[in-house]
């Protein structure tokens, strides 16, 4: 029975400062580094040996993955980095304080942008020009995304790169972001469009799925420090 472990990156400077981040590249805080180390130690207690690691193209997730692998003594594992696991793109909200946007747009509107499946945030006027995406064939970065849009761009990677390995019995580690992991959890657990509103993924708390050969869920646990 294969294991799929999902980890949201440790606290970033944007998490700490209550700022919308999306595809902006921000580092981990000292607390975020400790959260990543703790996640690695919690997984190590279970003795899980992974076959591959998948992460986004944003350093807060990449650094978290490297810290976790260090604590697992599995640094040698191959790591696939893909834009499809990037955080949801928050468009023109990026860089703004979340509390200030509630004052500007109202609490209900901000709640829709943050938590609902289909609401699209205000869009950027122009896409960024970021080499990491251009060299990977992504010529036009999003101007903003709903969770639904993030779900749609994530699923092809799940279908092509993660699911086949799990079906072969290979344990997989995915280190990504709050919204991209919410999208994946929605798919795995068949959560409704309305129900996903209440799903939260905490920084640095590993979610472990034991999956049957058809990838239905046999068991799920969330590792928390006692």
Secondary structure as the mmCIF struct_conf table of DSSP 4:
data_model
#
loop_
_struct_conf.conf_type_id
_struct_conf.id
_struct_conf.beg_label_comp_id
_struct_conf.beg_label_asym_id
_struct_conf.beg_label_seq_id
_struct_conf.end_label_comp_id
_struct_conf.end_label_asym_id
_struct_conf.end_label_seq_id
STRN STRN1 UNK A 2 UNK A 8
HELX_LH_PP_P HELX_LH_PP_P1 UNK A 9 UNK A 11
STRN STRN2 UNK A 12 UNK A 12
HELX_RH_AL_P HELX_RH_AL_P1 UNK A 13 UNK A 17
TURN_TY1_P TURN_TY1_P1 UNK A 18 UNK A 18
STRN STRN3 UNK A 19 UNK A 19
TURN_TY1_P TURN_TY1_P2 UNK A 22 UNK A 23
HELX_LH_PP_P HELX_LH_PP_P2 UNK A 27 UNK A 27
STRN STRN4 UNK A 28 UNK A 28
HELX_LH_PP_P HELX_LH_PP_P3 UNK A 29 UNK A 29
HELX_RH_AL_P HELX_RH_AL_P2 UNK A 30 UNK A 44
TURN_TY1_P TURN_TY1_P3 UNK A 45 UNK A 47
HELX_LH_PP_P HELX_LH_PP_P4 UNK A 48 UNK A 50
BEND BEND1 UNK A 51 UNK A 51
STRN STRN5 UNK A 52 UNK A 55
BEND BEND2 UNK A 57 UNK A 58
HELX_RH_AL_P HELX_RH_AL_P3 UNK A 59 UNK A 72
TURN_TY1_P TURN_TY1_P4 UNK A 73 UNK A 73
TURN_TY1_P TURN_TY1_P5 UNK A 75 UNK A 76
BEND BEND3 UNK A 77 UNK A 77
STRN STRN6 UNK A 79 UNK A 81
HELX_RH_3T_P HELX_RH_3T_P1 UNK A 83 UNK A 85
BEND BEND4 UNK A 86 UNK A 86
HELX_LH_PP_P HELX_LH_PP_P5 UNK A 87 UNK A 89
HELX_RH_3T_P HELX_RH_3T_P2 UNK A 91 UNK A 93
TURN_TY1_P TURN_TY1_P6 UNK A 94 UNK A 95
BEND BEND5 UNK A 96 UNK A 96
STRN STRN7 UNK A 97 UNK A 97
HELX_RH_AL_P HELX_RH_AL_P4 UNK A 98 UNK A 105
HELX_RH_AL_P HELX_RH_AL_P5 UNK A 107 UNK A 115
BEND BEND6 UNK A 117 UNK A 118
HELX_LH_PP_P HELX_LH_PP_P6 UNK A 119 UNK A 124
BEND BEND7 UNK A 125 UNK A 126
HELX_RH_AL_P HELX_RH_AL_P6 UNK A 131 UNK A 134
TURN_TY1_P TURN_TY1_P7 UNK A 135 UNK A 137
BEND BEND8 UNK A 140 UNK A 140
BEND BEND9 UNK A 143 UNK A 143
HELX_RH_AL_P HELX_RH_AL_P7 UNK A 147 UNK A 157
HELX_RH_PI_P HELX_RH_PI_P1 UNK A 158 UNK A 162
HELX_RH_AL_P HELX_RH_AL_P8 UNK A 163 UNK A 167
TURN_TY1_P TURN_TY1_P8 UNK A 168 UNK A 169
STRN STRN8 UNK A 172 UNK A 176
HELX_RH_AL_P HELX_RH_AL_P9 UNK A 178 UNK A 189
TURN_TY1_P TURN_TY1_P9 UNK A 190 UNK A 190
TURN_TY1_P TURN_TY1_P10 UNK A 193 UNK A 194
HELX_RH_3T_P HELX_RH_3T_P3 UNK A 195 UNK A 198
STRN STRN9 UNK A 203 UNK A 203
TURN_TY1_P TURN_TY1_P11 UNK A 204 UNK A 204
STRN STRN10 UNK A 207 UNK A 211
TURN_TY1_P TURN_TY1_P12 UNK A 213 UNK A 214
STRN STRN11 UNK A 217 UNK A 222
#
